[in-house]
Amino acid sequence: MLEFKKGVDILSAVGGVTTIGEAKSLFERRLDGEHFNRLATIKNEEALLKVANAIAMCDPDQVYVHTGSEEDRANVRRMSLEKGEEKTLAMSNHTIHFDLPEDQGRMVDQTFYIVNEDEKVSSLAKKELRDVSHAYMRDNMRGIMRGKTMFIGFYSRGPVGAKASIPAIEISSSTYVMHSAELLYRNCFADFDAEVARRGEFFTNVHSEGPNRSEDVPKARIYMDRSWQTTFSTFCTYAGNTLLMKKGNHRFASDCAMYKYNGDELSEHMFITGMTGPDGRKTYFAGAAPSGCGKTTTAMVGSDFIGDDLAQMWIEADGTLRAVNPEIGIFGIIEDVNLEGDPYLMKCLRQPGAEVIFSNVLVDEQGKPRWVGDGEPAPARGVNYQGEWTPDMTKVAMSHPNSRCTLRAEAVGNHNKAVNADPNGIVIKVITYSGRDANTMPPIWVAKTMDAGVAIGASIVSKATAAEIGASGVNRQPWANTPFVAGNLVDYLEAQLNFYGNNRMTHKPVMAGLNYFLTHEARGGSGKGLLGEKRDVHVWLGWLELFTHGDVQAIETPIGWIPKYEDLKKLFTERINKEYPESLYTMQFSLYIDNVVARIDLQDAAWRKEQGASERLFAVYAEQKAALLALKAAKGEIVKPQDL
């Protein structure tokens, strides 16, 4: 179990401010009149002590309290251009930010959980003892903002008043980080005290880019102090490492779900989107997928897009599964985003109207952002994150694979702003889990039980992506959330089983696996590459929408329920006007039993290394394996859906 507020509070220890009187005295000395008066509206003493210690530790020249007003937002945008963290592009309200060449993704080898002596963390996580992290902060964060302005913002990770929303403080010397925060999160300056009182907690985030030089990147650190719900980030600017309300605070929210609200809440790495079914029916989905595995694309397929990355979930009194999106914006990978696959997003990126920060793409001579897979001919030259670029530079891609776009979700044509703002949350009827799987699982399969649904999430595998610096190969990615789960994986598994098995959840969701990455080579096809394409996602989600309401029947298999050909053929015509030959259906939905059994054995062996893992998971694996082997004995190693 995680013990909160255990061990030295490093921020307080390095800052040295111990009383509210000392904090207020520091504010009088260090803030000008306007920003002193702004901060004086915050009454929560714990929050004020956090802010005071950040100022004392980092020693900025100026302090700017961001209220979320349009004037403050305009000031931050202007200051970011003046400082050079962003530059204007040809289109109004579009800017470009370049991270250092060495700072293009999450620094997995430089990201640590701060732990106490007897504290256990996930077997897939990196940790550092509290006194070691304390020494780093003392040596590297004292005075790190001298000559800079410190920005302080007060935000809500979710609609104000929602049961699972958690307030947070973002402190940074980076105008790019604060600009991004305003696009991605709800500024709740006016409601902060009330939100802390409602929730009983808040998160604190302290970042400084330092001199922002390549030579400093090796000493960069991203720290999560779980006991004190405080993050620290130094010597980097990539938003995945610096905008700590995102994945840093997501880690803390996962801790809360596991150790404070076990069985009642979950904090998930999931999109939320709505599909319109027959007679205008709205059905909302939440789905997990590792970075680079189609999560944003899947989210935007919906008729009512809510969010592409995170979901705070709880069981409502009426027995429904509810969720809110902690964010109001998108920080999405932009590679392969094009008009054919992502028309809503491309309108924001290529037409006036939306405020967009591009990062680590190429800027051509006309000031137009360009990226790999944008569907347009390559420019003759331009500038990217490494400097001047021309097409003959074959070892340097036009844009980094982890280049991003940051914008408000409300700019996207199919976004449902009203639903995203509702503190009552969204009723989630379908849960999906995706990975990157070339040869094993079909495009869709639906769990027969809640435990089997949890097992789908527990069994995600994926190739490492450009979002993770230093990672390689094929990784286990349970629930696509384990990079952001600090606690013991056994505890997280138990939280999943307790949540979906909770008797208070009387309206259970459909739980399904999705796989977009089957290849011709692995399935006996005559071509090369993927069997499907991006737009097929409309069909896979459309079928799940119908199945959820009992409008279509399915074929029972040992791993779950799969679609019938006739239903998919009709949906391919209706939703994307595409032919869907039965031969392709057969390749996609045949069971390659040896592959599936090998996957089950891999997962079983991996989870058995986690001491104390629930027997409920192993029971699902054992039942599916036995049924698969019996089917193989009866029908052979490759079983067509028509034979079932």
C-alpha positions, 0 to 999 in steps of 0.5 A: 500500500502507498502511504501518503505524506510519508517521508520528507516533503522534498519541495518544502525541505529545499524551499525551506518555508514552513509556516503560512506566515513565512509564505505570506512574507515571501509573497510580499517580497517577491511578487509585484502588487498585481500578482500578489493580489491575485495570489491572495484570492487563494486561501488554501494554506497547503497550496500556498505553502507549495507555491511559496516553496517553489518560489524559494527553491527556484528563485525567479526574477518575477512571478506571474499568477495566471488567472485564465483570463483572455488577457493572461492567455494573450500575454503568455502567447506574446511572451512565448514569441518574444522569448523564442520558445515559439515562432509564428507560422504563415497561418494566424494563431499557428506557432511552431515550437522546437525541442532540442534534438535529444529531447523529442519524447518521454525520457523513460531512463530519466523518469523516476518515482521517488520512493521511501525505503520500504515502498514497492513500485511496479516491476515495469517502473524506475525508482529512486530513493527519497534521499537521492532525489532530495540531493538532486533537487537541492543541487539542481533546482535551487536557483534554476529560474534566476533570470526567468519568470515563474508562471503559476496556474491553477487547473482542474483535471476534469470539469469543475465539480465532477466526482473524479476531477482533481485540481492541480497547480502547474508551475513553470518557467516555460511560456510554451508549457503554460501556453500548452496548459491553457490549450489542454486544461481547464483553468480553475483559478476562481474555483480552486479552493472549492475544488480542493475542499470537494476533492480533499486533495490537489497535485503540484507540478514544478518545472524549469527548462534551465538554460535549454542546452543540449549538453544539459539534457543528460542530467534532465530528470522527471520525478514523481513524488507519489507520497506528496503528490508533487512532480519535478522536471528539469533541463527539458522542454518536450511537453510529455516531460514538462507539462506534468498535469498530463502523464505526471498527474495521471500517475497520481490519479492512478494511485488515488484510484488504487489506494484511496478509491479502490473498486469505485474509481479508475484513472485510465489512459483512454480516449472517450468518443461517442458513436451515433447508432440507429435513430440517432442513438448515442453510445459512448466508448472509452478505449486504451491503446499505447502511444502510436497505436491509433488511439487519437484516430479511433477517438476522432472516428466518433460522431461525438469526440470527447478526448483522445488520451485520458479518462477519469472513471467512477461508478455512479449511484444509478449503477452506470459507469461514468467518465470525464476527460481530464483535458479539454485539448489534444496533444497528438502525434501528427505523423501520418495525419492526413485528409483521408484518414483524419479530416476533422483534425486536418481542417484545424491544421490546414484552415484558419480558425484554430489556435495550434502549437506545432512541435518538431515538424518541418516549416517550409519556406512559406511558413507552412508546417509539414510532416511525414504522411501529411499527404502532400509532396515533400517541399524543396527545403525547410527547417526542422528540429535539427536545422536546415532540411532538404529531401536528399537528407535521407537519414533525417526525416522531414519531421520527427516521428513523435512530432505533435500538434496541440490545440483545443478539442472544441476546434475539432468539428465532431467535438461535443463541448457540452458533454465534455463540460458536464460534471455528471460525466458520460455513461460509458457503454463500451470499453476497448483495448488495442495494441500493435499485433501483426499476427495473432488477434482479430480486428474485434473480439468481445469478452464473455465476462467482466473478468475476461474483459479485464484479461484483454486489458491485462494482455496488451502488447505493443512495439515501442514507439517514438514517444519513448526515448530509449525504449525498443522491441515489443513490450507488454503494455497492460491496459496501455497504462503501465508506463503511468502506473507506479503501484505494484501491478498486482494492486492495479490488476486487483483494482481493475477486477474490483471495479468491473466486478463491483456489484454496484455497477449494475449497468456493465459495459461491453469490453472488447479488444481491437487490433488494426495491425494484422498483416498480409504476410502473417495471414496468408495474403498475397499483398504486403503491409496491413490488411486494413486501413485507417477508415475501417475503424468506423466499421469496427466501432460501428459494429460494437455500437450495434452489438452493445444494444443487441442489434446484431448477433455474434459468433462464439469463440474461445477468446470471445465473440466475433462479428458475422460477415454479413453484418460487417459487409453491410457496415462497410458499405453504409459507413465508408462505402467500401467493398468488403470481400468475404476472403478478407473477412476470413483472413482477418477473423480466422483463429490461428490457434497456435499464435493465440495459445502462445500469446496466452502462455506469454501473458500467463508466464509474465503475470506469474512473476508478479507475486500475488497476482489474482487467480481470477486472471489465470482462470481466464487464461486457463479456460481460453487455452483449454477451449482453444486446444480442444478446438484445434483438436477438432478443426485444426490449427487455423479455424475459419469463422465460417466453421464456427 
